[in-house]
Amino acid sequence: MHMAQARKRSASDIEAVVRTDRFDLAVLREIAGDKTFARGSAYQADGRVEIMTIGEARVVARVAGTEIYRCELTGRGKSFSGDCTCQAFADWGFCKHLTAVALTVNNLGPGELGQASNRLGKIRDHLRAKGIDRLVEMVIGLAERDPKLLEELQLLAALDTADDATLSAQLKKAITDATRVRGYIEYRDMRDWARQIDGALDRISVLLEGGRALLVLALLDHFFARMDEALTKVDDSDGGGGACYARACEIHHAACEQAKPDPIGLARVLFAREVNSDWEFFFGASETYADVLGAAGLAEYRRLATEAWQKVKSRRGRRTEVQPGGEYALRAMMERFAERDDDVDGIIAIRANDLSTAYHYLGVAQLCLDNGREQEALKWAEEGLWKFEDEPDKHLVLFACDLLQRSGRNEDANERLWKLFSREPSVELYLRLKSAAGDDKAQILVRDKAIAALSVRAGNSGPQSEWSVFGAADVLVRVLMAEGLLADAWVAAGKHGCREILMEELAKASEADLPAEALKAYAQLVERKVRLGGQGNYGDAHAMIKRMRRLDGAAQHSAYLADLMTRHKAKRNFIKLLTSKKTS
């Protein structure tokens, strides 16, 4: 296949392009990234791009890579997006093929631009000149060699002439074929699978446009049954399969608006799907379909939900017919119906039916507070704290402490805050304790108490783990930094250890007042980064070396660099980074 070679530009060409580039180069480089931009530039220079059509706001092209990829760019200037059939686009977004297309379009001269814009136009003129009979034979000949095209033409022909039974049989087969999963569909194959399903939904949409809404509803029943099972056998990490299901739900709602099915029957179908499905595509259906259900349908929906909810309540703690996900859907349904009635007490009762976690207590308490019931909110919060005293939830504790302080119960609030601090120490919690203390003298007492508690805990914890979330040593160092006690922070870091990222922060904070400590820390961190290797670590080490230059004397820094380069001369990429950028 012939691919148009890129034309070399003269200086005058470049000046013209600066003014007239269709796709802004700075934006293109930003969205593609440097590596992808460079690879796309190489593809463009190699002439791998064939422009199929250029419109005012759309470019379609083919790019020769590992295989032939279809690329489409929409928009222009600084606002544009694209789509490519390559796997890289599916995985990461804007790819080298799209970059190559954009650069090729920018590089087209006036004559080449006109030729590319008219490529499909010439084909259209050629086909029009053939006459209808010749065109029919050409298409039939292509269909005989392409099973997918043949199937598409058969379905389109059936739409014009076939009855509902015939169409139903053909389209059910198309849905079955599109949703079929043999074994398991891996992530890399999901895009093609989702495209097949979208093709089936395209055909169903045509039926809806033709006024055959009842047939559409019947077909979608088959579709949902197939997809409920298929989605358990695919890697839908990118959500392509879910997007197809969501699109089918939109078509279903539009078909219901057109067909106006019996609201009682529709309510029963939607209720069953919302409660029994492993997926949440029909979650909140009573609200989504409220316009179609009407008063009668919503009343039936509420009756079904209430009846099922009563069974859940009566069997609390025992096995029920409702799956855990279905119970969640039921609770949400009951809350929505209570919200329709502005029944706050009803919502509280629904939420209070399951108080198996501190989070659930928080939900009830927050609802009370949102509706101006502050004392009731505090009551629920304190009950939750009492019930889960051995494993308190931080968010519930902080919620309760806010209400306790607003109620004038500061001692109770401080007691709970200190208990939480001893369990999950953090700088944020320390600052809250300090703020609640009041005057300067009281704040100093809070500071000393917190530092003492953290020091004991850090001493009992052993060396600081790099991945410890609530590491007392890290919190101790951060508290000392927050108080401006940098010398004490270095002592704590040396005694108990701290994470590398915190050591670097402490070094930066100490550059003005404790430069010797900062230099020592930077040297340790640089050594560790270089030994680990990798461009990212080398870049971090280089940035720290530049900071060291500002703290050290010229002679001392030159000696340090010479020693560093001698010891790590085998790290060629690191040495190259040091010598290619101004470091001394």
C-alpha positions as CSV (number, residue, x, y, z in Angstrom):
1,M,0.0,0.0,0.0
2,H,1.3,3.4,-0.9
3,M,1.8,5.9,1.9
4,A,2.4,9.6,1.1
5,Q,5.9,10.7,2.1
6,A,6.3,13.8,4.2
7,R,7.3,16.9,2.3
8,K,10.4,18.7,3.5
9,R,9.8,22.3,4.4
10,S,11.6,25.4,3.5
11,A,12.0,28.4,5.9
12,S,9.1,30.1,4.3
13,D,7.0,27.0,4.7
14,I,7.8,26.8,8.4
15,E,6.8,30.4,8.9
16,A,3.5,29.7,7.1
17,V,2.8,26.6,9.2
18,V,3.5,28.5,12.4
19,R,0.5,30.6,11.5
20,T,-1.7,27.9,10.0
21,D,-1.0,24.5,11.7
22,R,-4.3,22.7,12.0
23,F,-3.3,21.1,15.3
24,D,-1.4,23.2,17.8
25,L,2.1,21.6,18.3
26,A,2.5,22.6,22.0
27,V,-0.9,21.1,22.9
28,L,-0.1,18.0,20.7
29,R,3.2,17.5,22.6
30,E,1.5,18.0,25.9
31,I,-1.3,15.4,25.4
32,A,1.0,12.9,23.7
33,G,4.0,13.2,26.0
34,D,7.6,13.5,24.8
35,K,8.2,9.8,24.0
36,T,4.9,9.4,22.1
37,F,5.5,12.6,20.3
38,A,9.0,11.5,19.2
39,R,7.7,8.2,18.0
40,G,4.8,9.8,16.1
41,S,7.3,12.2,14.5
42,A,9.3,9.2,13.3
43,Y,6.2,7.6,11.8
44,Q,5.3,10.9,10.1
45,A,8.8,11.3,8.7
46,D,8.8,7.6,7.4
47,G,5.6,8.3,5.5
48,R,3.5,5.8,7.3
49,V,0.4,7.9,7.3
50,E,-2.3,7.8,4.5
51,I,-4.9,10.5,4.8
52,M,-8.3,9.2,3.8
53,T,-10.4,12.3,4.3
54,I,-10.1,15.8,5.7
55,G,-13.2,17.8,6.7
56,E,-13.6,21.1,8.6
57,A,-13.5,19.4,12.0
58,R,-12.6,15.7,11.2
59,V,-9.6,13.8,9.8
60,V,-9.6,10.1,9.1
61,A,-6.4,8.3,8.2
62,R,-4.7,4.9,8.1
63,V,-1.3,4.4,9.7
64,A,1.0,1.5,9.0
65,G,2.4,0.1,12.2
66,T,2.5,-3.5,13.3
67,E,-0.7,-3.6,11.3
68,I,-2.8,-1.0,9.6
69,Y,-4.6,1.2,12.1
70,R,-7.6,3.5,11.6
71,C,-7.2,6.9,13.2
72,E,-9.7,9.7,13.6
73,L,-9.0,13.2,14.8
74,T,-11.8,15.6,15.6
75,G,-11.4,19.3,16.4
76,R,-8.5,21.6,15.5
77,G,-6.2,24.3,17.0
78,K,-5.8,23.8,20.7
79,S,-9.0,21.7,21.2
80,F,-8.9,18.3,19.6
81,S,-9.2,14.6,20.4
82,G,-8.7,11.3,18.7
83,D,-9.5,7.6,18.4
84,C,-7.3,4.8,17.1
85,T,-7.8,1.1,16.7
86,C,-4.4,0.2,18.3
87,Q,-4.1,-1.4,21.7
88,A,-1.9,1.4,23.0
89,F,-4.8,3.9,22.6
90,A,-7.1,1.5,24.5
91,D,-4.6,1.2,27.3
92,W,-3.0,4.7,27.5
93,G,-4.9,7.1,25.4
94,F,-3.4,9.4,22.8
95,C,-0.9,7.3,20.8
96,K,1.9,7.7,18.3
97,H,-0.4,6.9,15.4
98,L,-2.6,9.9,16.2
99,T,0.4,12.0,16.7
100,A,1.7,11.0,13.3
101,V,-1.6,11.8,11.7
102,A,-1.7,15.3,13.3
103,L,1.9,16.0,12.2
104,T,1.2,14.8,8.7
105,V,-1.8,17.0,8.3
106,N,0.2,20.0,9.6
107,N,2.8,19.2,7.1
108,L,0.5,19.1,4.0
109,G,1.0,21.8,1.4
110,P,-2.0,23.4,-0.3
111,G,-2.0,21.0,-3.2
112,E,-1.6,18.0,-1.0
113,L,-4.3,19.2,1.3
114,G,-6.7,19.5,-1.6
115,Q,-5.8,16.1,-2.9
116,A,-6.3,14.5,0.6
117,S,-9.6,16.3,1.1
118,N,-10.9,15.1,-2.2
119,R,-9.8,11.4,-2.0
120,L,-13.1,10.0,-0.9
121,G,-14.9,12.5,-3.1
122,K,-13.3,11.0,-6.2
123,I,-14.4,7.5,-5.1
124,R,-18.0,8.8,-4.6
125,D,-18.0,10.4,-8.1
126,H,-16.7,7.1,-9.5
127,L,-19.4,5.1,-7.8
128,R,-22.2,7.5,-8.9
129,A,-21.1,7.0,-12.5
130,K,-21.5,3.2,-12.2
131,G,-25.3,3.2,-11.9
132,I,-27.4,1.4,-9.4
133,D,-27.2,-2.1,-11.0
134,R,-23.5,-2.1,-11.2
135,L,-23.2,-0.8,-7.6
136,V,-25.5,-3.6,-6.4
137,E,-23.4,-6.2,-8.0
138,M,-20.2,-4.7,-6.5
139,V,-21.7,-4.7,-3.0
140,I,-23.0,-8.2,-3.4
141,G,-19.6,-9.4,-4.6
142,L,-17.9,-7.8,-1.5
143,A,-20.5,-9.3,0.8
144,E,-19.8,-12.8,-0.6
145,R,-16.2,-12.4,0.5
146,D,-17.0,-10.7,3.9
147,P,-19.3,-12.6,6.3
148,K,-19.8,-9.5,8.6
149,L,-20.8,-7.3,5.7
150,L,-23.2,-10.0,4.4
151,E,-24.8,-10.3,7.9
152,E,-25.1,-6.5,8.1
153,L,-26.8,-6.3,4.7
154,Q,-29.2,-9.1,5.5
155,L,-30.3,-7.4,8.7
156,L,-30.7,-4.0,6.9
157,A,-32.8,-5.7,4.2
158,A,-34.9,-7.4,6.8
159,L,-35.7,-4.1,8.5
160,D,-37.5,-3.0,5.4
161,T,-39.6,-6.0,4.7
162,A,-39.5,-8.6,7.6
163,D,-42.2,-9.0,10.3
164,D,-41.3,-8.8,14.0
165,A,-40.9,-12.6,14.4
166,T,-38.3,-12.7,11.6
167,L,-36.5,-9.7,12.9
168,S,-36.5,-11.0,16.4
169,A,-34.9,-14.3,15.3
170,Q,-32.2,-12.5,13.3
171,L,-31.4,-9.9,15.9
172,K,-31.4,-12.4,18.8
173,K,-28.8,-14.4,16.9
174,A,-26.8,-11.2,16.4
175,I,-27.0,-10.4,20.1
176,T,-26.0,-14.0,21.0
177,D,-23.1,-13.9,18.6
178,A,-21.9,-10.5,19.8
179,T,-22.0,-11.3,23.5
180,R,-20.6,-14.9,23.2
181,V,-17.6,-15.5,25.5
182,R,-15.5,-18.6,24.8
183,G,-13.6,-19.3,28.0
184,Y,-12.5,-15.8,29.2
185,I,-11.9,-12.5,27.4
186,E,-8.6,-10.9,28.4
187,Y,-8.2,-7.1,28.8
188,R,-6.4,-6.8,25.4
189,D,-9.3,-8.4,23.6
190,M,-12.1,-6.4,25.3
191,R,-12.1,-3.5,22.8
192,D,-13.0,-5.8,19.9
193,W,-15.7,-7.6,21.9
194,A,-17.3,-4.3,23.0
195,R,-17.3,-3.1,19.4
196,Q,-19.3,-6.1,18.3
197,I,-21.8,-5.5,21.1
198,D,-22.1,-1.8,20.1
199,G,-22.8,-3.0,16.5
200,A,-25.7,-5.1,17.8
201,L,-27.0,-2.1,19.8
202,D,-26.8,0.0,16.6
203,R,-29.2,-2.3,14.9
204,I,-31.6,-2.3,17.8
205,S,-31.5,1.5,17.8
206,V,-32.6,1.5,14.2
207,L,-35.6,-0.5,15.2
208,L,-36.5,2.0,17.8
209,E,-36.2,4.8,15.2
210,G,-38.6,2.8,13.0
211,G,-41.2,2.7,15.7
212,R,-40.8,-0.9,16.8
213,A,-40.4,-0.2,20.5
214,L,-42.1,-3.4,21.7
215,L,-39.7,-5.5,19.7
216,V,-36.8,-3.5,21.1
217,L,-37.9,-4.3,24.6
218,A,-38.1,-8.0,23.9
219,L,-34.7,-8.0,22.3
220,L,-33.2,-6.1,25.3
221,D,-34.6,-8.7,27.7
222,H,-32.4,-11.2,25.8
223,F,-29.5,-8.8,25.7
224,F,-29.5,-8.2,29.5
225,A,-29.7,-11.9,30.3
226,R,-26.7,-12.5,28.0
227,M,-24.7,-9.6,29.4
228,D,-25.4,-10.5,33.1
229,E,-23.6,-13.8,32.5
230,A,-21.0,-12.5,30.0
231,L,-19.6,-9.8,32.3
232,T,-18.6,-12.4,34.8
233,K,-16.2,-13.9,32.2
234,V,-14.4,-10.8,30.9
235,D,-11.7,-8.4,32.1
236,D,-13.6,-5.2,31.9
237,S,-11.0,-3.0,33.7
238,D,-11.5,-0.2,31.2
239,G,-15.3,-0.4,31.5
240,G,-16.0,-1.0,27.8
241,G,-18.5,-3.8,28.5
242,G,-20.2,-1.8,31.2
243,A,-20.5,1.1,28.8
244,C,-22.3,-1.2,26.4
245,Y,-24.7,-2.3,29.1
246,A,-25.3,1.3,30.1
247,R,-26.1,2.3,26.5
248,A,-28.6,-0.6,26.3
249,C,-30.3,0.8,29.5
250,E,-30.6,4.1,27.8
251,I,-32.2,2.5,24.7
252,H,-34.5,0.5,27.1
253,H,-35.7,3.7,28.8
254,A,-36.3,5.4,25.4
255,A,-38.2,2.3,24.2
256,C,-40.4,2.4,27.3
257,E,-41.2,6.0,26.7
258,Q,-42.2,5.2,23.1
259,A,-44.1,1.9,23.8
260,K,-45.7,2.9,27.1
261,P,-45.9,-0.6,28.5
262,D,-48.2,-1.6,31.4
263,P,-46.7,0.3,34.4
264,I,-47.5,-2.5,36.9
265,G,-45.7,-5.1,34.8
266,L,-42.8,-2.7,34.1
267,A,-42.4,-2.0,37.8
268,R,-42.1,-5.7,38.5
269,V,-39.5,-6.2,35.8
270,L,-37.4,-3.2,36.9
271,F,-37.7,-4.2,40.6
272,A,-36.4,-7.7,39.9
273,R,-33.5,-6.4,37.9
274,E,-32.5,-3.8,40.5
275,V,-32.6,-6.4,43.4
276,N,-31.5,-9.6,41.7
277,S,-28.8,-8.5,39.3
278,D,-25.1,-8.8,40.3
279,W,-24.6,-5.4,38.5
280,E,-25.9,-1.9,39.3
281,F,-27.0,-0.8,35.9
282,F,-30.6,-0.6,37.1
283,F,-29.8,0.9,40.5
284,G,-32.3,3.7,41.2
285,A,-34.6,2.5,38.4
286,S,-37.7,3.8,40.2
287,E,-36.3,7.4,39.8
288,T,-34.9,6.9,36.3
289,Y,-38.2,5.4,35.0
290,A,-40.5,7.6,37.1
291,D,-41.9,9.4,34.0
292,V,-42.8,6.0,32.5
293,L,-44.0,4.3,35.6
294,G,-46.4,7.0,36.7
295,A,-48.3,6.9,40.0
296,A,-49.5,3.4,39.5
297,G,-46.1,1.9,38.6
298,L,-44.4,3.8,41.4
299,A,-47.0,2.5,43.9
300,E,-46.4,-1.1,42.7
301,Y,-42.6,-0.5,43.0
302,R,-43.0,0.7,46.5
303,R,-45.3,-2.2,47.4
304,L,-42.7,-4.7,46.2
305,A,-39.9,-2.9,48.0
306,T,-41.8,-2.6,51.3
307,E,-42.8,-6.3,51.2
308,A,-39.2,-7.4,50.5
309,W,-37.8,-5.0,53.1
310,Q,-40.1,-6.4,55.8
311,K,-38.7,-9.9,55.1
312,V,-35.2,-8.5,55.5
313,K,-36.1,-6.8,58.8
314,S,-37.8,-9.9,60.2
315,R,-34.8,-12.1,59.3
316,R,-32.1,-9.8,60.6
317,G,-29.0,-11.9,61.5
318,R,-30.4,-15.0,59.6
319,R,-30.1,-16.2,56.0
320,T,-32.5,-14.4,53.7
321,E,-33.6,-14.9,50.1
322,V,-32.1,-11.5,49.2
323,Q,-28.4,-11.3,48.2
324,P,-26.2,-8.7,50.1
325,G,-26.2,-6.5,47.0
326,G,-30.0,-6.8,46.8
327,E,-30.4,-5.8,50.4
328,Y,-28.3,-2.7,49.7
329,A,-30.5,-1.9,46.7
330,L,-33.7,-2.5,48.8
331,R,-32.4,-0.1,51.5
332,A,-31.7,2.5,48.9
333,M,-35.1,2.1,47.4
334,M,-36.8,2.5,50.7
335,E,-34.8,5.6,51.4
336,R,-35.8,7.1,48.1
337,F,-39.5,6.5,48.7
338,A,-39.1,8.0,52.2
339,E,-37.4,11.0,50.7
340,R,-40.3,11.5,48.3
341,D,-42.5,11.8,51.4
342,D,-40.0,14.0,53.3
343,D,-40.0,11.4,56.0
344,V,-36.8,11.9,57.9
345,D,-37.9,9.5,60.7
346,G,-38.6,6.9,58.1
347,I,-35.1,7.2,56.6
348,I,-33.5,7.0,60.1
349,A,-35.5,3.9,60.8
350,I,-34.3,2.3,57.6
351,R,-30.7,3.1,58.3
352,A,-31.0,2.0,61.9
353,N,-32.1,-1.4,60.8
354,D,-28.4,-2.2,60.1
355,L,-25.9,-0.8,62.7
356,S,-23.3,-3.5,62.2
357,T,-20.5,-1.0,61.7
358,A,-19.4,2.3,63.0
359,Y,-19.8,3.7,59.5
360,H,-23.5,2.9,59.6
361,Y,-23.8,4.8,62.9
362,L,-22.1,7.7,61.3
363,G,-24.6,7.6,58.5
364,V,-27.6,7.9,60.9
365,A,-25.9,10.6,62.9
366,Q,-25.0,12.6,59.8
367,L,-28.6,12.4,58.6
368,C,-29.9,13.7,61.9
369,L,-27.4,16.6,61.8
370,D,-28.3,17.5,58.2
371,N,-31.9,17.9,59.3
372,G,-31.1,20.1,62.3
373,R,-31.3,17.4,64.9
374,E,-28.0,18.0,66.6
375,Q,-28.6,16.4,70.0
376,E,-30.1,13.3,68.3
377,A,-27.0,13.1,66.0
378,L,-24.8,13.2,69.1
379,K,-26.8,10.5,70.8
380,W,-26.3,8.2,67.7
381,A,-22.6,9.0,67.5
382,E,-22.0,8.3,71.2
383,E,-23.9,5.0,71.0
384,G,-21.7,4.0,68.0
385,L,-18.5,4.9,69.9
386,W,-19.7,2.9,72.9
387,K,-20.6,-0.1,70.7
388,F,-17.3,-0.1,68.8
389,E,-15.1,1.1,71.7
390,D,-12.4,-1.5,71.0
391,E,-12.1,-0.5,67.3
392,P,-13.2,3.2,67.1
393,D,-13.7,4.7,63.7
394,K,-11.7,7.9,63.2
395,H,-14.5,9.7,61.3
396,L,-17.1,8.8,63.8
397,V,-14.8,10.0,66.7
398,L,-14.1,13.4,64.9
399,F,-17.8,13.8,64.1
400,A,-18.8,13.2,67.8
401,C,-16.0,15.5,69.0
402,D,-17.3,18.3,66.9
403,L,-20.7,17.9,68.4
404,L,-19.4,17.6,71.9
405,Q,-17.4,20.8,71.6
406,R,-20.5,22.6,70.2
407,S,-22.4,21.3,73.2
408,G,-19.8,22.7,75.6
409,R,-18.5,19.2,76.6
410,N,-14.9,20.1,75.8
411,E,-13.4,17.7,78.4
412,D,-15.3,14.7,76.8
413,A,-14.2,15.8,73.4
414,N,-10.5,16.1,74.4
415,E,-10.6,12.7,76.1
416,R,-11.8,11.1,72.9
417,L,-9.3,13.0,70.7
418,W,-6.4,11.9,72.9
419,K,-7.6,8.3,72.8
420,L,-7.7,8.5,69.0
421,F,-4.3,10.2,68.9
422,S,-2.8,7.4,71.0
423,R,-4.3,4.8,68.5
424,E,-3.8,6.6,65.2
425,P,-1.4,9.5,65.7
426,S,-1.3,12.2,62.9
427,V,-0.1,15.8,62.6
428,E,-3.7,16.8,61.7
429,L,-5.0,15.3,64.9
430,Y,-2.2,17.0,66.9
431,L,-3.0,20.4,65.4
432,R,-6.7,19.8,66.3
433,L,-5.8,19.0,69.9
434,K,-3.6,22.1,70.1
435,S,-6.3,24.3,68.6
436,A,-8.8,23.1,71.1
437,A,-6.4,23.8,74.0
438,G,-7.0,27.5,74.0
439,D,-4.3,29.8,75.3
440,D,-0.5,29.5,74.7
441,K,0.2,27.8,78.0
442,A,-2.4,25.1,77.4
443,Q,-1.0,24.6,73.9
444,I,2.5,24.1,75.2
445,L,1.2,21.4,77.5
446,V,-0.5,19.7,74.6
447,R,2.7,19.9,72.6
448,D,4.9,18.4,75.3
449,K,2.4,15.7,76.0
450,A,2.1,14.7,72.4
451,I,5.9,14.7,71.8
452,A,6.4,12.6,74.9
453,A,3.7,10.1,73.9
454,L,5.1,9.9,70.3
455,S,8.7,9.4,71.6
456,V,7.6,6.5,73.8
457,R,5.6,4.9,71.0
458,A,8.4,5.4,68.4
459,G,10.9,3.9,70.9
460,N,8.7,0.8,71.3
461,S,8.0,0.4,67.6
462,G,11.5,-0.3,66.4
463,P,12.9,1.1,63.1
464,Q,10.5,3.2,61.1
465,S,8.9,1.2,58.2
466,E,8.9,2.9,54.8
467,W,5.3,1.9,54.4
468,S,4.0,2.5,57.9
469,V,0.8,4.6,57.6
470,F,0.6,5.6,61.3
471,G,4.3,5.4,62.1
472,A,4.9,7.3,65.3
473,A,8.5,8.2,64.3
474,D,7.2,10.0,61.2
475,V,4.5,11.8,63.1
476,L,7.0,12.8,65.8
477,V,9.4,14.3,63.3
478,R,6.5,16.1,61.5
479,V,5.1,17.5,64.8
480,L,8.6,18.8,65.7
481,M,8.9,20.4,62.3
482,A,5.5,22.0,62.7
483,E,6.7,23.5,65.9
484,G,9.9,24.7,64.4
485,L,12.0,22.4,66.6
486,L,14.3,21.3,63.7
487,A,17.3,20.3,65.9
488,D,15.0,18.0,67.9
489,A,13.5,16.7,64.7
490,W,17.0,15.6,63.5
491,V,17.6,13.9,66.9
492,A,14.3,12.0,66.6
493,A,15.0,11.1,62.9
494,G,18.5,9.8,63.9
495,K,17.2,7.8,66.8
496,H,14.0,6.3,65.4
497,G,14.4,6.7,61.7
498,C,11.9,8.1,59.2
499,R,10.9,7.7,55.6
500,E,13.1,9.0,52.8
501,I,10.5,11.5,51.6
502,L,10.3,13.0,55.1
503,M,14.0,13.1,55.5
504,E,14.2,15.1,52.3
505,E,11.5,17.5,53.5
506,L,13.4,18.0,56.8
507,A,16.6,18.7,54.9
508,K,14.9,21.4,52.8
509,A,13.4,22.9,55.9
510,S,16.8,23.0,57.6
511,E,18.8,24.5,54.7
512,A,18.8,28.0,56.3
513,D,19.3,27.2,60.0
514,L,21.0,23.8,60.0
515,P,22.9,23.5,56.7
516,A,25.3,20.9,58.0
517,E,22.4,18.5,58.8
518,A,20.8,19.2,55.5
519,L,24.0,18.4,53.6
520,K,24.5,15.2,55.5
521,A,21.0,14.0,54.8
522,Y,21.2,14.9,51.1
523,A,24.5,13.0,50.8
524,Q,22.8,9.9,52.3
525,L,19.8,10.2,50.1
526,V,21.9,10.7,47.0
527,E,23.9,7.6,47.7
528,R,20.8,5.5,48.2
529,K,19.2,6.8,45.0
530,V,22.3,6.2,42.9
531,R,22.7,2.7,44.3
532,L,19.1,1.8,43.5
533,G,19.6,3.0,39.9
534,G,17.1,4.0,37.3
535,Q,16.5,7.3,35.5
536,G,13.9,8.4,38.1
537,N,16.3,7.9,41.0
538,Y,19.1,9.5,39.1
539,G,17.0,12.5,38.4
540,D,16.0,12.8,42.1
541,A,19.7,12.5,43.1
542,H,20.7,15.2,40.6
543,A,18.1,17.6,42.0
544,M,19.4,17.1,45.5
545,I,23.0,17.6,44.4
546,K,22.0,21.0,42.9
547,R,20.6,21.9,46.3
548,M,23.8,20.8,48.0
549,R,25.8,23.2,45.8
550,R,24.0,26.2,47.3
551,L,24.9,25.0,50.9
552,D,28.5,23.9,50.4
553,G,31.6,25.8,49.5
554,A,32.8,25.5,45.9
555,A,35.9,23.5,46.7
556,Q,34.1,21.2,49.0
557,H,31.3,20.6,46.5
558,S,33.8,19.9,43.7
559,A,35.6,17.4,45.8
560,Y,32.3,15.7,46.7
561,L,31.3,15.5,43.1
562,A,34.7,14.1,42.1
563,D,34.4,11.4,44.8
564,L,30.8,10.6,43.8
565,M,31.7,10.2,40.1
566,T,34.7,8.0,40.9
567,R,32.7,5.7,43.1
568,H,29.8,5.4,40.7
569,K,31.7,5.6,37.4
570,A,30.0,2.3,36.3
571,K,26.6,4.1,36.4
572,R,27.0,5.6,33.0
573,N,23.5,7.2,32.8
574,F,24.0,8.9,36.1
575,I,27.5,10.2,35.1
576,K,26.0,11.4,31.8
577,L,23.3,13.3,33.7
578,L,25.9,14.9,36.0
579,T,28.2,16.0,33.1
580,S,25.4,17.1,30.7
581,K,23.8,19.4,33.2
582,K,25.3,22.1,35.2
583,T,25.8,20.6,38.7
584,S,29.0,22.2,39.9
